[in-house]
Amino acid sequence: MQTKENILFDLDGTLTDPMLGITKSVQYALSSFGIEEPSLEKLTPFIGPPLKGSFQKFYGFSEEKAEAALAKYREYFSVTGMFENKVYDGIPALLKELKCRGRKVLLATSKPEIYARQILEHFDLLSYFDFVGGSLLDGRRVEKPDVIRYVLEENHITGENAVMVGDRCFDITGGQCHGLATVGVLYGYGSRAELEEAGADHIAETVLELQQIL
């Protein structure tokens, strides 16, 4: 991994812990449809995969209803939820070391790019990134393979010279689609079984272990 020049990071569950902001935004969206969900813990499966699909999968929403729920989600998230978030301990030091070693640091998230950039800026992480890649608010480029392709193409990077780091199977399989080496992290929201089943090349239990791998 230490010979790869380009390091792509997922955001939620990898750089920051978004649990409170995402689950409260989902809770807000559900309440607009008369669904009261008092347990934020129950809503943590929404962290990681595209939100529209999660409303369909977990609550049986039609595509049209899921679109409406996503709009309600953004009402809360864009104002309050994105900042109900915290950076994992050790992440700033990791990013600083990568930059000092001449590595290119890039973001590849299914979160709308406009929100991802605001979050990185809010937590003073934006300066470490050479490129921020995410989805579009109109629903395009939301699947992880599409985001990774976009990041690679915009930066003229080949998969053989890059690593994808993330906490969910979507990050691992998305990276594999484009020939990237992959590292799964266990301090986020994916389990070891999930990451092993996806075929992660390495699994890091802590940020320090991730730093040693990279």
VOGU-3710 file (C-alpha; in Angstrom, 3 decimals, decimal comma):
1> mqtkenilfd> 0,000/0,000/0,000  2,864/2,354/0,756  3,903/2,427/-2,910  0,516/3,739/-4,076  0,628/7,464/-4,764  -3,115/8,165/-4,674  -5,270/7,585/-1,590  -9,054/7,800/-1,986  -11,073/8,147/1,202  -14,726/7,601/1,931
11> ldgtltdpml> -16,134/10,288/4,255  -18,880/8,961/6,559  -17,570/6,308/8,937  -14,020/6,711/7,633  -12,934/10,300/8,273  -15,852/11,481/10,406  -18,527/9,908/12,568  -21,813/11,226/11,094  -24,142/9,096/13,221  -26,084/11,848/14,955
21> gitksvqyal> -26,535/14,095/11,926  -27,572/11,382/9,486  -29,921/9,535/11,825  -31,618/12,720/13,010  -32,071/13,784/9,392  -33,646/10,411/8,573  -35,809/10,669/11,688  -36,987/14,113/10,537  -37,776/12,803/7,046  -39,719/9,801/8,352
31> ssfgieepsl> -41,766/11,965/10,707  -43,019/13,966/7,733  -44,658/10,739/6,539  -46,191/9,989/9,953  -43,493/7,471/10,885  -42,117/8,114/14,368  -38,815/6,355/14,990  -37,478/7,227/18,456  -34,389/5,008/18,212  -31,534/6,684/16,359
41> ekltpfigpp> -29,551/3,456/16,680  -32,132/1,701/14,510  -31,406/4,211/11,752  -27,631/3,634/11,560  -27,987/1,322/8,488  -28,678/4,544/6,567  -25,015/5,482/7,056  -23,034/4,535/3,964  -25,306/3,450/1,113  -27,250/5,884/-1,097
51> lkgsfqkfyg> -30,136/7,292/0,950  -32,892/6,972/-1,614  -32,348/3,232/-1,848  -32,292/2,928/1,938  -35,723/4,548/2,280  -36,993/1,994/-0,242  -35,199/-0,956/1,355  -35,901/-0,308/5,038  -39,331/1,362/4,878  -40,789/0,057/1,628
61> fseekaeaal> -41,077/3,502/0,046  -41,864/3,729/-3,656  -39,319/5,531/-5,818  -41,463/8,671/-5,812  -41,958/8,548/-2,047  -38,237/7,921/-1,523  -37,442/11,026/-3,594  -39,774/13,053/-1,389  -38,176/11,587/1,739  -34,741/12,512/0,432
71> akyreyfsvt> -35,883/16,104/-0,058  -37,159/16,180/3,543  -33,891/14,646/4,754  -31,965/17,469/3,100  -34,161/20,104/4,761  -32,657/19,103/8,096  -29,241/17,891/6,965  -28,259/20,949/4,921  -28,889/23,320/7,827  -28,121/21,304/10,965
81> gmfenkvydg> -27,358/17,638/10,356  -24,109/17,975/8,446  -22,515/19,682/11,438  -23,788/17,110/13,991  -20,664/15,196/13,190  -17,176/14,658/14,580  -13,762/13,836/13,174  -12,313/10,512/14,304  -9,279/10,884/16,556  -6,052/10,669/14,586
91> ipallkelkc> -7,502/11,539/11,173  -5,959/15,027/10,873  -2,532/13,609/11,773  -2,959/10,804/9,230  -3,894/13,194/6,431  -1,032/15,531/7,332  1,496/12,701/7,205  0,223/11,484/3,838  0,597/14,985/2,394  4,062/15,368/3,922
101> rgrkvllats> 5,085/12,132/2,212  3,944/13,486/-1,143  0,847/11,350/-1,504  -2,227/12,632/-3,325  -5,301/12,626/-1,054  -8,750/12,482/-2,633  -12,315/12,136/-1,382  -14,748/9,658/-2,958  -18,129/9,788/-1,233  -21,731/9,043/-2,175
111> kpeiyarqil> -22,714/12,125/-0,177  -23,534/15,144/-2,356  -20,274/16,843/-3,213  -21,522/20,241/-2,075  -22,180/18,886/1,435  -18,922/16,917/1,575  -16,895/20,018/0,771  -18,717/22,036/3,454  -18,083/19,309/6,054  -14,367/19,101/5,258
121> ehfdllsyfd> -14,104/22,874/5,406  -16,020/23,055/8,701  -13,640/20,583/10,341  -10,476/22,150/8,830  -9,755/19,083/6,705  -10,278/20,547/3,234  -6,697/21,782/2,882  -5,409/18,207/2,989  -7,405/17,184/-0,070  -6,250/17,470/-3,658
131> fvggslldgr> -9,744/16,690/-4,929  -13,258/16,260/-3,538  -15,544/13,894/-5,416  -19,144/13,130/-4,503  -22,628/12,722/-5,891  -24,849/15,394/-7,432  -28,030/16,675/-5,821  -30,087/15,532/-8,818  -29,293/11,884/-8,052  -26,506/11,375/-10,563
141> rvekpdviry> -23,190/9,787/-9,626  -24,540/8,398/-6,352  -23,255/4,806/-6,578  -19,723/4,323/-5,267  -18,258/2,856/-8,501  -19,485/5,948/-10,363  -17,959/8,309/-7,796  -14,620/6,494/-7,915  -14,606/6,530/-11,706  -15,232/10,277/-11,632
151> vleenhitge> -12,372/10,881/-9,178  -9,954/8,753/-11,204  -10,874/10,307/-14,547  -10,796/13,894/-13,306  -7,322/13,371/-11,886  -5,929/11,120/-14,649  -5,238/8,335/-12,160  -5,008/4,648/-12,980  -6,506/2,142/-10,571  -3,193/0,327/-10,235
161> navmvgdrcf> -1,686/3,370/-8,528  -4,490/4,045/-6,057  -6,016/2,804/-2,809  -9,656/3,066/-1,700  -10,227/3,397/2,048  -13,704/2,961/3,526  -15,823/1,369/6,229  -18,502/-0,380/4,169  -18,658/-3,092/1,524  -19,696/-0,448/-1,038
171> ditggqchgl> -16,274/1,187/-0,690  -14,445/-2,095/-1,163  -16,443/-3,366/-4,136  -16,462/0,106/-5,681  -12,680/0,222/-5,545  -12,365/-3,287/-6,936  -14,471/-2,287/-9,961  -11,644/-0,004/-11,024  -8,664/-2,106/-9,984  -7,821/-0,232/-6,775
181> atvgvlygyg> -6,233/-1,803/-3,730  -8,672/-1,585/-0,826  -8,521/-1,025/2,918  -11,551/-1,517/5,153  -11,749/0,217/8,535  -13,534/-1,236/11,565  -13,995/1,947/13,607  -16,838/3,010/11,281  -20,122/1,262/10,507  -19,133/-1,917/8,674
191> sraeleeaga> -18,325/-5,209/10,371  -15,251/-7,354/9,846  -17,469/-10,011/8,238  -18,874/-7,458/5,787  -15,436/-6,189/4,791  -13,916/-9,667/4,528  -16,819/-10,893/2,416  -16,346/-7,901/0,117  -12,696/-8,916/-0,280  -10,824/-6,011/1,318
201> dhiaetvlel> -7,061/-6,351/0,826  -6,397/-5,057/4,328  -8,561/-4,336/7,368  -7,617/-1,724/9,977  -9,151/-1,758/13,432  -7,971/1,750/14,337  -6,841/4,964/12,669  -3,301/4,233/13,881  -3,378/0,830/12,201  -4,701/2,477/9,029
211> qqil> -1,780/4,914/9,153  0,660/2,011/9,426  -0,922/0,256/6,430  -0,859/3,347/4,229
//
